[in-house]
Structure formats: structure tokens, C-alpha cells
């Protein structure tokens, strides 16, 4: 399976869960598949991004 097919497969699976991939998500997958990042590092960055408090402190 090539990179384009794999990304399309992931996108279809996510759509079935009502969680469509954004362009940034597709680019993140491509970076991992190209060896420019690891899946572990990408997940780590996403967890950091979404667990930091927002500007209002909530």
C-alpha cells in the first residue's frame, strides 16, 4: 500500500467515526510515512497541544 492509499484508508476510517481528517492531519501522516517524524513524536506533540490550559486558564 502506498502513502496515498494508506492516507485515504485512514481518512475513510476516521470519517466512519465522524472524525474527518483535516489537511494538517494528512500532512502529519505524510511526515511520519516519509520518515521526517515518528508516529510516537506526533502523538506526543498532539497530547501536549491539547492538554495545555487555554488563555483564560480553564
PyMOL Python script that loads the backbone (N, CA, C, O; Angstrom):
from pymol import cmd

cmd.read_pdbstr("""\
ATOM      1  N   UNK A   1       0.865  -1.179   0.000  1.00  0.00           N
ATOM      2  CA  UNK A   1       0.000   0.000   0.000  1.00  0.00           C
ATOM      3  C   UNK A   1       0.906   1.234   0.000  1.00  0.00           C
ATOM      4  O   UNK A   1       1.816   1.338   0.822  1.00  0.00           O
ATOM      5  N   UNK A   2       0.658   2.157  -0.911  1.00  0.00           N
ATOM      6  CA  UNK A   2       1.486   3.361  -0.955  1.00  0.00           C
ATOM      7  C   UNK A   2       0.953   4.429   0.006  1.00  0.00           C
ATOM      8  O   UNK A   2      -0.106   4.273   0.614  1.00  0.00           O
ATOM      9  N   UNK A   3       1.717   5.513   0.122  1.00  0.00           N
ATOM     10  CA  UNK A   3       1.390   6.586   1.068  1.00  0.00           C
ATOM     11  C   UNK A   3       0.000   7.170   0.808  1.00  0.00           C
ATOM     12  O   UNK A   3      -0.762   7.406   1.746  1.00  0.00           O
ATOM     13  N   UNK A   4      -0.323   7.399  -0.452  1.00  0.00           N
ATOM     14  CA  UNK A   4      -1.620   7.992  -0.796  1.00  0.00           C
ATOM     15  C   UNK A   4      -2.767   7.047  -0.414  1.00  0.00           C
ATOM     16  O   UNK A   4      -3.780   7.480   0.135  1.00  0.00           O
ATOM     17  N   UNK A   5      -2.598   5.764  -0.710  1.00  0.00           N
ATOM     18  CA  UNK A   5      -3.630   4.774  -0.380  1.00  0.00           C
ATOM     19  C   UNK A   5      -3.806   4.646   1.136  1.00  0.00           C
ATOM     20  O   UNK A   5      -4.926   4.562   1.639  1.00  0.00           O
ATOM     21  N   UNK A   6      -2.684   4.632   1.847  1.00  0.00           N
ATOM     22  CA  UNK A   6      -2.757   4.494   3.302  1.00  0.00           C
ATOM     23  C   UNK A   6      -3.461   5.694   3.930  1.00  0.00           C
ATOM     24  O   UNK A   6      -4.301   5.538   4.816  1.00  0.00           O
ATOM     25  N   UNK A   7      -3.111   6.891   3.463  1.00  0.00           N
ATOM     26  CA  UNK A   7      -3.757   8.100   3.986  1.00  0.00           C
ATOM     27  C   UNK A   7      -5.253   8.088   3.673  1.00  0.00           C
ATOM     28  O   UNK A   7      -6.061   8.474   4.517  1.00  0.00           O
ATOM     29  N   UNK A   8      -5.627   7.654   2.480  1.00  0.00           N
ATOM     30  CA  UNK A   8      -7.042   7.566   2.108  1.00  0.00           C
ATOM     31  C   UNK A   8      -7.768   6.551   2.981  1.00  0.00           C
ATOM     32  O   UNK A   8      -8.913   6.775   3.373  1.00  0.00           O
ATOM     33  N   UNK A   9      -7.115   5.448   3.283  1.00  0.00           N
ATOM     34  CA  UNK A   9      -7.703   4.417   4.142  1.00  0.00           C
ATOM     35  C   UNK A   9      -7.948   4.965   5.557  1.00  0.00           C
ATOM     36  O   UNK A   9      -9.017   4.765   6.134  1.00  0.00           O
ATOM     37  N   UNK A  10      -6.948   5.650   6.099  1.00  0.00           N
ATOM     38  CA  UNK A  10      -7.093   6.251   7.435  1.00  0.00           C
ATOM     39  C   UNK A  10      -8.207   7.292   7.418  1.00  0.00           C
ATOM     40  O   UNK A  10      -9.030   7.339   8.332  1.00  0.00           O
ATOM     41  N   UNK A  11      -8.235   8.126   6.380  1.00  0.00           N
ATOM     42  CA  UNK A  11      -9.268   9.169   6.278  1.00  0.00           C
ATOM     43  C   UNK A  11     -10.662   8.547   6.229  1.00  0.00           C
ATOM     44  O   UNK A  11     -11.588   9.054   6.862  1.00  0.00           O
ATOM     45  N   UNK A  12     -10.818   7.452   5.482  1.00  0.00           N
ATOM     46  CA  UNK A  12     -12.121   6.785   5.392  1.00  0.00           C
ATOM     47  C   UNK A  12     -12.532   6.210   6.743  1.00  0.00           C
ATOM     48  O   UNK A  12     -13.694   6.309   7.139  1.00  0.00           O
ATOM     49  N   UNK A  13     -11.580   5.613   7.443  1.00  0.00           N
ATOM     50  CA  UNK A  13     -11.882   5.057   8.766  1.00  0.00           C
ATOM     51  C   UNK A  13     -12.305   6.151   9.735  1.00  0.00           C
ATOM     52  O   UNK A  13     -13.243   5.977  10.513  1.00  0.00           O
ATOM     53  N   UNK A  14     -11.616   7.266   9.683  1.00  0.00           N
ATOM     54  CA  UNK A  14     -11.942   8.369  10.583  1.00  0.00           C
ATOM     55  C   UNK A  14     -13.301   8.985  10.243  1.00  0.00           C
ATOM     56  O   UNK A  14     -14.050   9.370  11.141  1.00  0.00           O
ATOM     57  N   UNK A  15     -13.621   9.079   8.942  1.00  0.00           N
ATOM     58  CA  UNK A  15     -14.942   9.608   8.543  1.00  0.00           C
ATOM     59  C   UNK A  15     -16.066   8.721   9.086  1.00  0.00           C
ATOM     60  O   UNK A  15     -17.120   9.219   9.481  1.00  0.00           O
ATOM     61  N   UNK A  16     -15.833   7.404   9.102  1.00  0.00           N
ATOM     62  CA  UNK A  16     -16.853   6.485   9.628  1.00  0.00           C
ATOM     63  C   UNK A  16     -17.130   6.752  11.106  1.00  0.00           C
ATOM     64  O   UNK A  16     -18.221   6.475  11.604  1.00  0.00           O
ATOM     65  N   UNK A  17     -16.131   7.292  11.796  1.00  0.00           N
ATOM     66  CA  UNK A  17     -16.288   7.637  13.207  1.00  0.00           C
ATOM     67  C   UNK A  17     -16.704   9.097  13.387  1.00  0.00           C
ATOM     68  O   UNK A  17     -16.681   9.629  14.497  1.00  0.00           O
ATOM     69  N   UNK A  18     -17.083   9.735  12.279  1.00  0.00           N
ATOM     70  CA  UNK A  18     -17.479  11.144  12.271  1.00  0.00           C
ATOM     71  C   UNK A  18     -16.348  12.052  12.760  1.00  0.00           C
ATOM     72  O   UNK A  18     -16.576  13.033  13.469  1.00  0.00           O
ATOM     73  N   UNK A  19     -15.114  11.695  12.358  1.00  0.00           N
ATOM     74  CA  UNK A  19     -13.929  12.465  12.727  1.00  0.00           C
ATOM     75  C   UNK A  19     -13.059  12.663  11.478  1.00  0.00           C
ATOM     76  O   UNK A  19     -11.960  12.114  11.392  1.00  0.00           O
ATOM     77  N   UNK A  20     -13.549  13.443  10.518  1.00  0.00           N
ATOM     78  CA  UNK A  20     -12.787  13.600   9.268  1.00  0.00           C
ATOM     79  C   UNK A  20     -11.418  14.229   9.522  1.00  0.00           C
ATOM     80  O   UNK A  20     -11.251  15.057  10.417  1.00  0.00           O
ATOM     81  N   UNK A  21     -10.442  13.813   8.709  1.00  0.00           N
ATOM     82  CA  UNK A  21      -9.102  14.363   8.817  1.00  0.00           C
ATOM     83  C   UNK A  21      -9.046  15.743   8.186  1.00  0.00           C
ATOM     84  O   UNK A  21      -9.617  15.987   7.123  1.00  0.00           O
ATOM     85  N   UNK A  22      -8.350  16.632   8.861  1.00  0.00           N
ATOM     86  CA  UNK A  22      -8.084  17.949   8.280  1.00  0.00           C
ATOM     87  C   UNK A  22      -6.818  17.837   7.439  1.00  0.00           C
ATOM     88  O   UNK A  22      -6.123  16.823   7.493  1.00  0.00           O
ATOM     89  N   UNK A  23      -6.520  18.858   6.676  1.00  0.00           N
ATOM     90  CA  UNK A  23      -5.309  18.857   5.861  1.00  0.00           C
ATOM     91  C   UNK A  23      -4.070  18.716   6.746  1.00  0.00           C
ATOM     92  O   UNK A  23      -3.121  18.024   6.378  1.00  0.00           O
ATOM     93  N   UNK A  24      -4.076  19.362   7.900  1.00  0.00           N
ATOM     94  CA  UNK A  24      -2.930  19.261   8.824  1.00  0.00           C
ATOM     95  C   UNK A  24      -2.735  17.817   9.286  1.00  0.00           C
ATOM     96  O   UNK A  24      -1.600  17.369   9.451  1.00  0.00           O
ATOM     97  N   UNK A  25      -3.825  17.092   9.494  1.00  0.00           N
ATOM     98  CA  UNK A  25      -3.727  15.690   9.897  1.00  0.00           C
ATOM     99  C   UNK A  25      -3.091  14.857   8.788  1.00  0.00           C
ATOM    100  O   UNK A  25      -2.235  14.012   9.048  1.00  0.00           O
ATOM    101  N   UNK A  26      -3.515  15.102   7.558  1.00  0.00           N
ATOM    102  CA  UNK A  26      -2.966  14.368   6.416  1.00  0.00           C
ATOM    103  C   UNK A  26      -1.478  14.676   6.234  1.00  0.00           C
ATOM    104  O   UNK A  26      -0.692  13.792   5.894  1.00  0.00           O
ATOM    105  N   UNK A  27      -1.106  15.915   6.458  1.00  0.00           N
ATOM    106  CA  UNK A  27       0.302  16.295   6.349  1.00  0.00           C
ATOM    107  C   UNK A  27       1.120  15.630   7.454  1.00  0.00           C
ATOM    108  O   UNK A  27       2.253  15.209   7.221  1.00  0.00           O
ATOM    109  N   UNK A  28       0.552  15.535   8.652  1.00  0.00           N
ATOM    110  CA  UNK A  28       1.232  14.884   9.776  1.00  0.00           C
ATOM    111  C   UNK A  28       1.471  13.412   9.460  1.00  0.00           C
ATOM    112  O   UNK A  28       2.547  12.885   9.742  1.00  0.00           O
ATOM    113  N   UNK A  29       0.483  12.750   8.880  1.00  0.00           N
ATOM    114  CA  UNK A  29       0.628  11.347   8.486  1.00  0.00           C
ATOM    115  C   UNK A  29       1.725  11.223   7.427  1.00  0.00           C
ATOM    116  O   UNK A  29       2.558  10.319   7.497  1.00  0.00           O
ATOM    117  N   UNK A  30       1.727  12.120   6.458  1.00  0.00           N
ATOM    118  CA  UNK A  30       2.729  12.083   5.387  1.00  0.00           C
ATOM    119  C   UNK A  30       4.136  12.258   5.946  1.00  0.00           C
ATOM    120  O   UNK A  30       5.062  11.572   5.512  1.00  0.00           O
ATOM    121  N   UNK A  31       4.309  13.173   6.908  1.00  0.00           N
ATOM    122  CA  UNK A  31       5.627  13.375   7.519  1.00  0.00           C
ATOM    123  C   UNK A  31       6.111  12.104   8.213  1.00  0.00           C
ATOM    124  O   UNK A  31       7.294  11.770   8.154  1.00  0.00           O
ATOM    125  N   UNK A  32       5.203  11.410   8.859  1.00  0.00           N
ATOM    126  CA  UNK A  32       5.570  10.156   9.520  1.00  0.00           C
ATOM    127  C   UNK A  32       5.942   9.091   8.494  1.00  0.00           C
ATOM    128  O   UNK A  32       6.939   8.388   8.661  1.00  0.00           O
ATOM    129  N   UNK A  33       5.155   8.969   7.448  1.00  0.00           N
ATOM    130  CA  UNK A  33       5.418   7.965   6.431  1.00  0.00           C
ATOM    131  C   UNK A  33       6.705   8.256   5.656  1.00  0.00           C
ATOM    132  O   UNK A  33       7.358   7.337   5.163  1.00  0.00           O
ATOM    133  N   UNK A  34       7.063   9.533   5.551  1.00  0.00           N
ATOM    134  CA  UNK A  34       8.296   9.921   4.863  1.00  0.00           C
ATOM    135  C   UNK A  34       9.524   9.795   5.757  1.00  0.00           C
ATOM    136  O   UNK A  34      10.654   9.969   5.302  1.00  0.00           O
ATOM    137  N   UNK A  35       9.293   9.490   7.040  1.00  0.00           N
ATOM    138  CA  UNK A  35      10.409   9.357   7.974  1.00  0.00           C
ATOM    139  C   UNK A  35      10.905  10.676   8.537  1.00  0.00           C
ATOM    140  O   UNK A  35      11.955  10.718   9.179  1.00  0.00           O
ATOM    141  N   UNK A  36      10.171  11.749   8.308  1.00  0.00           N
ATOM    142  CA  UNK A  36      10.559  13.068   8.814  1.00  0.00           C
ATOM    143  C   UNK A  36      10.136  13.261  10.264  1.00  0.00           C
ATOM    144  O   UNK A  36      10.600  14.184  10.933  1.00  0.00           O
ATOM    145  N   UNK A  37       9.267  12.401  10.744  1.00  0.00           N
ATOM    146  CA  UNK A  37       8.803  12.398  12.125  1.00  0.00           C
ATOM    147  C   UNK A  37       8.424  10.958  12.447  1.00  0.00           C
ATOM    148  O   UNK A  37       8.349  10.108  11.560  1.00  0.00           O
ATOM    149  N   UNK A  38       8.187  10.698  13.728  1.00  0.00           N
ATOM    150  CA  UNK A  38       7.709   9.373  14.113  1.00  0.00           C
ATOM    151  C   UNK A  38       6.261   9.505  14.564  1.00  0.00           C
ATOM    152  O   UNK A  38       5.815  10.587  14.945  1.00  0.00           O
ATOM    153  N   UNK A  39       5.539   8.403  14.518  1.00  0.00           N
ATOM    154  CA  UNK A  39       4.163   8.433  14.996  1.00  0.00           C
ATOM    155  C   UNK A  39       4.147   8.736  16.489  1.00  0.00           C
ATOM    156  O   UNK A  39       3.276   9.461  16.970  1.00  0.00           O
ATOM    157  N   UNK A  40       5.111   8.183  17.222  1.00  0.00           N
ATOM    158  CA  UNK A  40       5.190   8.433  18.663  1.00  0.00           C
ATOM    159  C   UNK A  40       5.365   9.933  18.937  1.00  0.00           C
ATOM    160  O   UNK A  40       4.662  10.494  19.778  1.00  0.00           O
ATOM    161  N   UNK A  41       6.296  10.579  18.235  1.00  0.00           N
ATOM    162  CA  UNK A  41       6.541  12.006  18.433  1.00  0.00           C
ATOM    163  C   UNK A  41       5.314  12.835  18.039  1.00  0.00           C
ATOM    164  O   UNK A  41       4.989  13.814  18.710  1.00  0.00           O
ATOM    165  N   UNK A  42       4.643  12.456  16.977  1.00  0.00           N
ATOM    166  CA  UNK A  42       3.442  13.180  16.546  1.00  0.00           C
ATOM    167  C   UNK A  42       2.341  13.096  17.597  1.00  0.00           C
ATOM    168  O   UNK A  42       1.682  14.092  17.897  1.00  0.00           O
ATOM    169  N   UNK A  43       2.146  11.905  18.152  1.00  0.00           N
ATOM    170  CA  UNK A  43       1.129  11.743  19.194  1.00  0.00           C
ATOM    171  C   UNK A  43       1.525  12.553  20.427  1.00  0.00           C
ATOM    172  O   UNK A  43       0.688  13.216  21.040  1.00  0.00           O
ATOM    173  N   UNK A  44       2.800  12.494  20.782  1.00  0.00           N
ATOM    174  CA  UNK A  44       3.288  13.261  21.934  1.00  0.00           C
ATOM    175  C   UNK A  44       3.015  14.753  21.753  1.00  0.00           C
ATOM    176  O   UNK A  44       2.563  15.417  22.686  1.00  0.00           O
ATOM    177  N   UNK A  45       3.285  15.280  20.563  1.00  0.00           N
ATOM    178  CA  UNK A  45       3.035  16.708  20.284  1.00  0.00           C
ATOM    179  C   UNK A  45       1.549  17.038  20.356  1.00  0.00           C
ATOM    180  O   UNK A  45       1.181  18.093  20.874  1.00  0.00           O
ATOM    181  N   UNK A  46       0.691  16.163  19.850  1.00  0.00           N
ATOM    182  CA  UNK A  46      -0.750  16.403  19.905  1.00  0.00           C
ATOM    183  C   UNK A  46      -1.260  16.395  21.347  1.00  0.00           C
ATOM    184  O   UNK A  46      -2.098  17.218  21.715  1.00  0.00           O
ATOM    185  N   UNK A  47      -0.762  15.478  22.152  1.00  0.00           N
ATOM    186  CA  UNK A  47      -1.176  15.419  23.555  1.00  0.00           C
ATOM    187  C   UNK A  47      -0.761  16.699  24.266  1.00  0.00           C
ATOM    188  O   UNK A  47      -1.552  17.277  25.012  1.00  0.00           O
ATOM    189  N   UNK A  48       0.461  17.145  24.044  1.00  0.00           N
ATOM    190  CA  UNK A  48       0.919  18.399  24.654  1.00  0.00           C
ATOM    191  C   UNK A  48       0.034  19.563  24.222  1.00  0.00           C
ATOM    192  O   UNK A  48      -0.385  20.378  25.044  1.00  0.00           O
ATOM    193  N   UNK A  49      -0.244  19.631  22.920  1.00  0.00           N
ATOM    194  CA  UNK A  49      -1.043  20.731  22.376  1.00  0.00           C
ATOM    195  C   UNK A  49      -2.434  20.780  23.001  1.00  0.00           C
ATOM    196  O   UNK A  49      -2.935  21.859  23.316  1.00  0.00           O
ATOM    197  N   UNK A  50      -3.057  19.621  23.180  1.00  0.00           N
ATOM    198  CA  UNK A  50      -4.447  19.594  23.619  1.00  0.00           C
ATOM    199  C   UNK A  50      -4.629  19.419  25.113  1.00  0.00           C
ATOM    200  O   UNK A  50      -5.761  19.320  25.587  1.00  0.00           O
ATOM    201  N   UNK A  51      -3.538  19.379  25.867  1.00  0.00           N
ATOM    202  CA  UNK A  51      -3.674  19.287  27.322  1.00  0.00           C
ATOM    203  C   UNK A  51      -3.197  20.563  28.017  1.00  0.00           C
ATOM    204  O   UNK A  51      -3.273  20.658  29.242  1.00  0.00           O
ATOM    205  N   UNK A  52      -2.717  21.528  27.269  1.00  0.00           N
ATOM    206  CA  UNK A  52      -2.307  22.786  27.861  1.00  0.00           C
ATOM    207  C   UNK A  52      -3.536  23.641  28.116  1.00  0.00           C
ATOM    208  O   UNK A  52      -4.454  23.668  27.296  1.00  0.00           O
ATOM    209  N   UNK A  53      -3.563  24.343  29.251  1.00  0.00           N
ATOM    210  CA  UNK A  53      -4.710  25.204  29.524  1.00  0.00           C
ATOM    211  C   UNK A  53      -4.798  26.326  28.496  1.00  0.00           C
ATOM    212  O   UNK A  53      -3.790  26.792  27.965  1.00  0.00           O
ATOM    213  N   UNK A  54      -6.033  26.746  28.233  1.00  0.00           N
ATOM    214  CA  UNK A  54      -6.200  27.854  27.277  1.00  0.00           C
ATOM    215  C   UNK A  54      -5.873  29.173  27.949  1.00  0.00           C
ATOM    216  O   UNK A  54      -5.535  29.205  29.132  1.00  0.00           O
ATOM    217  N   UNK A  55      -5.969  30.254  27.203  1.00  0.00           N
ATOM    218  CA  UNK A  55      -5.552  31.571  27.691  1.00  0.00           C
ATOM    219  C   UNK A  55      -6.319  32.028  28.931  1.00  0.00           C
ATOM    220  O   UNK A  55      -5.783  32.792  29.733  1.00  0.00           O
ATOM    221  N   UNK A  56      -7.547  31.581  29.103  1.00  0.00           N
ATOM    222  CA  UNK A  56      -8.340  32.014  30.259  1.00  0.00           C
ATOM    223  C   UNK A  56      -8.026  31.172  31.501  1.00  0.00           C
ATOM    224  O   UNK A  56      -8.568  31.424  32.578  1.00  0.00           O
ATOM    225  N   UNK A  57      -7.146  30.169  31.347  1.00  0.00           N
ATOM    226  CA  UNK A  57      -6.743  29.358  32.487  1.00  0.00           C
ATOM    227  C   UNK A  57      -7.664  28.193  32.765  1.00  0.00           C
ATOM    228  O   UNK A  57      -7.500  27.510  33.775  1.00  0.00           O
ATOM    229  N   UNK A  58      -8.623  27.950  31.901  1.00  0.00           N
ATOM    230  CA  UNK A  58      -9.561  26.852  32.110  1.00  0.00           C
ATOM    231  C   UNK A  58      -9.052  25.592  31.472  1.00  0.00           C
ATOM    232  O   UNK A  58      -9.711  24.555  31.543  1.00  0.00           O
TER     233      UNK A  58
END
""", "prot")
cmd.dss("prot")
cmd.show_as("cartoon", "prot")
cmd.util.cbc("prot")
cmd.orient("prot")
